Amino acid sequence: MRRREFARNLLGLPLAAALPSMAYAAGGFDVHVLPEGGSITDVPGLKVGHYTLTERPTGCTVLICEKGATAGVDVRGSAPGTRETDLLSPINAVQTVNAIMLSGGSAYGLDAATGVMKYLEEKNLGYKIGKGVVPIVPAAILMDLGVGDFKIRPNAESGYKACLAAGTGPVAEGCVGAGAGATIGKMFGPKFSMKSGLGTASVKIGNTGIVVGALVAVNAVGDVVSPQTGKVVAGARSEDGKGYRDSMAAMMNGYRVVVQNAANTTIGVVATNAKFTKTQMNKIAQMAHDGYARAINPVHTMGDGDTIFSMSTGEATATADVTAIGAIAATVMARAIVRAAMQATSVPELGLVAYRDYAGRG
């Protein structure tokens, strides 16, 4: 079978023809141009809300699907903090989730999901049991307790307020919600790290009616890099403030790194309106981690709890191929990661500089 025919059979048409461009052009690409945007709320049926504790900063972000979404999850980092992820296994009974919560505050931040459950119960949304409901709210956290006051972290009230703020419009990016306390480039210590945040992106796939979106809070040990060029966009700063160290290059040259376990973690969600099973959604979450690998280097470390959830609202009429959607999800996720770094704002009182204010970015 010829290569082109094989690709056509694998991906399925018209989706194969509608794949977003993944050509990594070597010439003429400007690493300082913000990647294509959009919002995960471009996926019909999804609402997103942030709640930010500006006094630290930290916060949480909720994704709500009132009609219920088929979901999956894939955890690749070795220091995860999660809630209700086991039920997303294809062999387990519950078939849909009502919301997904992303939060700062390390394990304390998992309490934010309790507030989401309260909100959904008031709306009578959840798994029907007897005369009531049990809202299904998987969650993941990132470690940002080293940024500001350790005692300030998201709680159930924070999660509830994020739900009150949820809407279908464009999602705010940068130092908001779960990305409020996020930092990157931490291999050489906090003195040389940079402020990161939360990013989102989406793509409408040709004329198929299918939409794929991503949302991510980037709090990585490694640097954020351009998928097209491999160059560092933001990360560990050089000592002279005139550029970046390039954490991976330093490791390749023998740099010995001591990283505090559970001090980081990138958490995100990919979503689509195409209809899939739980098994397929777990595969899409797995493939979406390729977006992490393209835009964060190094990634999936012992000090990261990198996690991706996937959601399908199932509202599209076209039948989609899981491989094509997984590949697209990785592309959109990589864009969202770079946007998270580029949209962040500095926190001068904590000595954290963001991409937009860093004179040495080149």
C-alpha positions as a printed NumPy array, in Angstrom:
array([[  0.   ,   0.   ,   0.   ],
       [  1.348,   3.415,  -0.927],
       [  2.149,   5.847,   1.898],
       [ -0.511,   8.368,   0.862],
       [ -3.187,   5.691,   0.626],
       [ -2.166,   4.341,   4.039],
       [ -2.476,   7.799,   5.608],
       [ -5.878,   8.307,   4.01 ],
       [ -7.151,   4.996,   5.363],
       [ -5.686,   5.637,   8.819],
       [ -7.067,   9.102,   9.354],
       [-10.297,   8.884,   7.41 ],
       [-11.694,  11.549,   5.097],
       [-12.657,  14.356,   5.194],
       [-10.77 ,  14.703,   8.506],
       [ -7.37 ,  13.902,   7.007],
       [ -7.709,  16.732,   4.523],
       [ -8.766,  19.077,   7.3  ],
       [ -5.824,  18.512,   9.654],
       [ -4.231,  21.79 ,  10.779],
       [ -0.825,  22.498,   9.319],
       [  1.996,  20.932,  11.32 ],
       [  4.825,  21.971,   9.032],
       [  7.701,  23.089,  11.228],
       [  9.061,  25.719,   8.897],
       [ 12.749,  26.358,   9.535],
       [ 12.876,  29.63 ,   7.698],
       [ 10.98 ,  32.814,   8.494],
       [  9.273,  31.615,  11.658],
       [  9.247,  34.235,  14.411],
       [  9.448,  32.653,  17.864],
       [  7.992,  35.842,  19.358],
       [  4.697,  35.674,  17.475],
       [  1.832,  34.501,  19.688],
       [  0.503,  31.142,  18.392],
       [ -2.991,  30.901,  16.956],
       [ -5.615,  31.319,  19.647],
       [ -9.279,  30.616,  20.132],
       [-10.694,  29.153,  23.34 ],
       [-11.6  ,  25.706,  24.577],
       [-15.12 ,  27.153,  24.901],
       [-15.286,  27.138,  21.104],
       [-16.217,  23.498,  21.681],
       [-20.039,  23.653,  21.911],
       [-21.406,  22.589,  25.277],
       [-18.489,  23.752,  27.435],
       [-18.313,  26.556,  30.007],
       [-15.138,  27.751,  31.718],
       [-14.734,  29.804,  34.873],
       [-11.712,  31.088,  36.808],
       [-11.325,  32.137,  40.399],
       [ -8.072,  33.897,  41.29 ],
       [ -6.721,  34.568,  44.758],
       [ -4.724,  37.634,  43.766],
       [ -3.248,  38.122,  47.229],
       [ -0.877,  35.142,  46.773],
       [ -1.37 ,  34.558,  43.73 ],
       [ -3.061,  31.196,  43.099],
       [ -6.466,  30.008,  41.913],
       [ -8.578,  27.41 ,  40.165],
       [-10.285,  26.882,  36.82 ],
       [-13.393,  24.802,  36.163],
       [-14.686,  23.323,  32.904],
       [-18.393,  22.499,  33.065],
       [-20.431,  20.398,  30.652],
       [-24.016,  20.63 ,  31.861],
       [-25.208,  17.843,  29.568],
       [-22.358,  15.572,  30.638],
       [-19.178,  14.713,  28.751],
       [-17.433,  11.456,  27.98 ],
       [-13.963,  11.838,  29.442],
       [-10.54 ,  10.269,  29.732],
       [ -7.255,  11.042,  31.479],
       [ -3.568,  10.336,  31.099],
       [ -0.984,  11.034,  33.819],
       [  2.66 ,  11.123,  32.697],
       [  4.463,  13.02 ,  35.458],
       [  5.737,  11.217,  38.544],
       [  4.401,  13.625,  41.184],
       [  0.659,  13.9  ,  40.428],
       [ -2.12 ,  15.248,  42.602],
       [ -5.5  ,  14.085,  41.323],
       [ -9.063,  13.261,  42.316],
       [-11.627,  10.905,  40.71 ],
       [ -9.282,   9.809,  37.909],
       [ -9.863,   6.074,  38.444],
       [-13.488,   6.369,  37.373],
       [-12.299,   7.545,  33.93 ],
       [-10.877,   4.09 ,  33.226],
       [-12.842,   2.397,  30.422],
       [-13.531,  -0.617,  32.655],
       [-15.276,   1.461,  35.329],
       [-18.989,   2.179,  35.441],
       [-19.549,   5.947,  35.328],
       [-19.764,   7.017,  31.693],
       [-19.851,  10.826,  31.862],
       [-18.446,  13.672,  33.93 ],
       [-20.135,  16.96 ,  34.769],
       [-17.033,  19.076,  35.231],
       [-13.261,  19.02 ,  35.489],
       [-11.35 ,  21.138,  37.982],
       [ -7.773,  22.397,  37.623],
       [ -6.286,  24.069,  40.676],
       [ -3.208,  25.502,  42.298],
       [ -2.404,  24.926,  45.951],
       [ -0.912,  21.427,  45.707],
       [ -3.016,  18.723,  47.395],
       [ -4.883,  21.403,  49.377],
       [ -6.281,  22.667,  46.07 ],
       [ -8.177,  19.432,  45.459],
       [-10.756,  20.828,  47.897],
       [-11.868,  23.206,  45.133],
       [-13.653,  20.287,  43.476],
       [-15.933,  20.055,  46.521],
       [-17.19 ,  23.548,  45.732],
       [-17.868,  22.484,  42.148],
       [-19.888,  19.545,  43.443],
       [-21.943,  21.895,  45.623],
       [-22.688,  24.149,  42.649],
       [-23.666,  21.249,  40.391],
       [-25.852,  19.659,  43.059],
       [-27.756,  22.922,  43.36 ],
       [-28.369,  22.667,  39.602],
       [-29.382,  18.998,  39.98 ],
       [-26.535,  17.961,  37.684],
       [-24.748,  14.693,  38.364],
       [-25.03 ,  10.941,  38.535],
       [-28.62 ,  10.124,  39.454],
       [-28.944,   8.198,  42.717],
       [-32.3  ,   7.816,  44.441],
       [-33.79 ,  11.274,  44.972],
       [-30.548,  13.141,  44.391],
       [-27.415,  13.411,  42.288],
       [-23.682,  12.907,  42.797],
       [-21.78 ,  15.335,  40.561],
       [-18.754,  13.703,  38.907],
       [-15.811,  16.132,  39.068],
       [-12.322,  14.78 ,  38.327],
       [ -9.579,  17.191,  39.336],
       [ -5.834,  17.789,  39.186],
       [ -3.583,  20.238,  40.987],
       [ -0.241,  21.91 ,  40.463],
       [  2.317,  22.853,  43.099],
       [  2.553,  26.648,  43.494],
       [  2.896,  26.903,  47.288],
       [  6.369,  28.409,  46.907],
       [  4.912,  31.499,  45.233],
       [  3.782,  33.914,  47.932],
       [  1.99 ,  33.006,  51.161],
       [  1.914,  29.217,  51.637],
       [ -1.28 ,  29.476,  53.705],
       [ -3.339,  30.981,  50.875],
       [ -4.661,  28.258,  48.587],
       [ -7.862,  27.416,  46.697],
       [-10.64 ,  25.783,  48.712],
       [-14.248,  24.691,  48.213],
       [-15.428,  28.3  ,  48.18 ],
       [-12.937,  29.049,  45.414],
       [-14.288,  26.2  ,  43.309],
       [-17.855,  27.377,  43.834],
       [-16.958,  30.932,  42.799],
       [-15.209,  29.626,  39.684],
       [-18.496,  27.948,  38.728],
       [-20.402,  31.199,  39.25 ],
       [-17.955,  32.879,  36.86 ],
       [-18.222,  30.166,  34.19 ],
       [-19.374,  31.133,  30.724],
       [-19.175,  30.165,  27.075],
       [-17.247,  33.236,  25.925],
       [-13.498,  33.659,  25.32 ],
       [-11.374,  32.333,  28.185],
       [ -9.02 ,  34.745,  29.944],
       [ -5.353,  33.734,  29.696],
       [ -2.21 ,  34.47 ,  31.664],
       [ -1.987,  34.717,  35.45 ],
       [ -5.564,  33.709,  36.171],
       [ -7.283,  30.718,  37.724],
       [ -5.166,  27.587,  37.956],
       [ -2.301,  29.407,  36.236],
       [ -2.137,  32.343,  38.66 ],
       [  0.834,  30.96 ,  40.606],
       [  2.477,  29.   ,  37.787],
       [  6.203,  29.308,  37.061],
       [  8.613,  27.672,  34.601],
       [ 12.332,  27.132,  34.089],
       [ 13.106,  26.005,  37.645],
       [ 16.087,  23.722,  37.138],
       [ 18.539,  26.361,  38.317],
       [ 16.465,  27.518,  41.265],
       [ 13.744,  30.14 ,  41.735],
       [ 16.194,  33.01 ,  41.215],
       [ 16.366,  32.205,  37.499],
       [ 12.793,  30.962,  36.909],
       [ 10.053,  32.898,  35.113],
       [  6.344,  33.534,  35.581],
       [  4.02 ,  31.419,  33.507],
       [  0.259,  31.08 ,  33.47 ],
       [ -2.742,  29.573,  31.75 ],
       [ -3.321,  29.347,  28.012],
       [ -6.015,  28.115,  25.68 ],
       [ -6.4  ,  27.488,  21.951],
       [ -8.803,  25.819,  19.546],
       [ -9.197,  24.811,  15.922],
       [-12.256,  24.303,  13.749],
       [-11.419,  21.384,  11.481],
       [-12.22 ,  22.372,   7.913],
       [-15.891,  22.024,   7.062],
       [-16.445,  18.955,   9.256],
       [-18.208,  20.849,  12.035],
       [-15.725,  19.365,  14.499],
       [-13.874,  21.569,  16.986],
       [-10.876,  20.657,  19.132],
       [ -9.751,  22.868,  22.008],
       [ -7.144,  22.859,  24.749],
       [ -6.655,  24.617,  28.063],
       [ -3.517,  24.297,  30.184],
       [ -1.862,  25.704,  33.309],
       [  1.896,  25.53 ,  32.733],
       [  3.968,  25.068,  35.886],
       [  6.943,  23.102,  34.599],
       [ 10.465,  22.296,  35.759],
       [ 11.537,  22.725,  32.146],
       [ 11.48 ,  25.537,  29.605],
       [  8.669,  26.41 ,  27.213],
       [  9.955,  26.015,  23.673],
       [  8.672,  26.763,  20.208],
       [  7.446,  23.534,  18.558],
       [  8.423,  24.96 ,  15.171],
       [ 12.031,  25.901,  15.956],
       [ 12.934,  24.177,  19.21 ],
       [ 14.13 ,  27.513,  20.58 ],
       [ 13.348,  28.534,  24.147],
       [ 10.433,  30.98 ,  24.349],
       [ 10.572,  31.374,  28.138],
       [ 12.296,  29.454,  30.91 ],
       [ 15.451,  29.4  ,  33.012],
       [ 17.133,  32.794,  32.595],
       [ 20.857,  33.246,  32.167],
       [ 22.837,  34.76 ,  35.021],
       [ 23.573,  37.945,  33.071],
       [ 19.892,  38.426,  32.158],
       [ 20.695,  38.399,  28.447],
       [ 18.997,  35.234,  27.374],
       [ 18.159,  31.704,  28.468],
       [ 20.274,  28.888,  29.846],
       [ 18.464,  26.189,  27.812],
       [ 17.856,  23.613,  30.523],
       [ 18.012,  20.626,  28.193],
       [ 21.299,  21.741,  26.656],
       [ 22.748,  22.13 ,  30.159],
       [ 21.698,  18.58 ,  30.999],
       [ 23.225,  17.269,  27.786],
       [ 26.485,  18.947,  28.83 ],
       [ 26.499,  17.152,  32.17 ],
       [ 24.69 ,  19.573,  34.458],
       [ 23.613,  17.763,  37.619],
       [ 20.136,  18.745,  38.706],
       [ 18.522,  18.494,  42.132],
       [ 14.768,  19.051,  41.904],
       [ 12.347,  19.111,  44.826],
       [  9.706,  16.469,  44.223],
       [  6.142,  17.654,  43.584],
       [  7.288,  21.251,  43.097],
       [  5.836,  21.687,  39.639],
       [  3.261,  20.078,  37.285],
       [  1.499,  21.072,  34.072],
       [ -2.224,  20.263,  34.061],
       [ -4.601,  20.606,  31.152],
       [ -7.703,  19.539,  29.267],
       [ -8.356,  18.824,  25.605],
       [-11.933,  18.801,  24.392],
       [-13.926,  18.122,  21.252],
       [-17.533,  18.027,  20.144],
       [-16.892,  14.795,  18.226],
       [-18.469,  11.703,  19.75 ],
       [-16.149,   9.113,  21.291],
       [-16.178,   6.311,  23.859],
       [-14.312,   6.407,  27.175],
       [-11.629,   4.151,  25.686],
       [-11.116,   6.515,  22.776],
       [-11.053,   9.563,  25.052],
       [ -8.293,   7.985,  27.111],
       [ -6.317,   7.487,  23.9  ],
       [ -6.867,  11.126,  22.922],
       [ -5.622,  12.261,  26.343],
       [ -2.566,  10.062,  25.865],
       [ -1.822,  11.491,  22.403],
       [ -2.31 ,  15.053,  23.653],
       [  0.777,  14.608,  25.831],
       [  2.761,  14.902,  22.599],
       [  1.816,  18.579,  22.784],
       [  3.523,  18.773,  26.175],
       [  6.622,  17.12 ,  24.735],
       [  6.773,  19.556,  21.804],
       [  6.419,  22.7  ,  23.889],
       [  8.059,  21.869,  27.263],
       [ 11.616,  20.586,  27.618],
       [ 12.269,  18.561,  29.704],
       [  8.807,  17.302,  30.589],
       [  7.175,  14.382,  32.457],
       [  9.936,  14.47 ,  35.068],
       [ 10.099,  13.018,  38.574],
       [  9.243,  16.49 ,  39.899],
       [  6.229,  17.047,  37.625],
       [  2.745,  15.557,  37.965],
       [  1.84 ,  16.252,  34.335],
       [ -1.793,  15.321,  33.671],
       [ -4.186,  15.766,  30.748],
       [ -7.935,  15.221,  30.852],
       [-10.011,  14.828,  27.691],
       [-13.675,  15.681,  27.207],
       [-16.165,  14.895,  24.442],
       [-19.479,  16.713,  24.379],
       [-20.619,  14.512,  21.488],
       [-22.617,  17.25 ,  19.773],
       [-20.997,  16.99 ,  16.309],
       [-22.841,  15.048,  13.625],
       [-19.73 ,  13.912,  11.745],
       [-18.051,  10.659,  12.737],
       [-14.446,  11.413,  13.656],
       [-11.337,   9.262,  13.699],
       [ -9.664,   8.953,  17.097],
       [ -6.146,   9.107,  15.629],
       [ -6.852,  12.321,  13.758],
       [ -8.435,  14.024,  16.772],
       [ -5.627,  12.866,  19.059],
       [ -3.031,  14.289,  16.691],
       [ -4.901,  17.576,  16.414],
       [ -5.315,  17.746,  20.188],
       [ -1.528,  17.539,  20.586],
       [ -1.048,  20.396,  18.121],
       [ -3.619,  22.61 ,  19.814],
       [ -2.211,  21.774,  23.252],
       [  1.282,  22.848,  22.172],
       [ -0.129,  26.193,  21.027],
       [ -1.927,  26.669,  24.339],
       [  1.292,  25.99 ,  26.274],
       [  3.254,  28.634,  24.403],
       [  0.381,  31.067,  24.825],
       [  0.386,  30.396,  28.586],
       [  4.017,  31.517,  28.804],
       [  3.636,  34.494,  26.486],
       [  0.421,  35.811,  28.078],
       [  1.71 ,  35.719,  31.659],
       [  2.395,  38.906,  33.613],
       [  5.277,  39.603,  35.989],
       [  4.963,  39.603,  39.777],
       [  7.699,  42.102,  40.748],
       [  7.096,  41.832,  44.49 ],
       [  8.02 ,  38.143,  44.296],
       [ 10.901,  38.648,  41.881],
       [  9.118,  36.812,  39.06 ],
       [  9.545,  38.209,  35.555],
       [  7.287,  37.178,  32.676],
       [  8.101,  36.77 ,  29.004],
       [  6.645,  40.119,  27.982],
       [  8.891,  42.   ,  30.455],
       [ 12.106,  40.026,  30.056],
       [ 14.668,  42.167,  28.275],
       [ 16.873,  39.142,  27.558],
       [ 14.325,  37.198,  25.564],
       [ 16.133,  38.005,  22.313]])
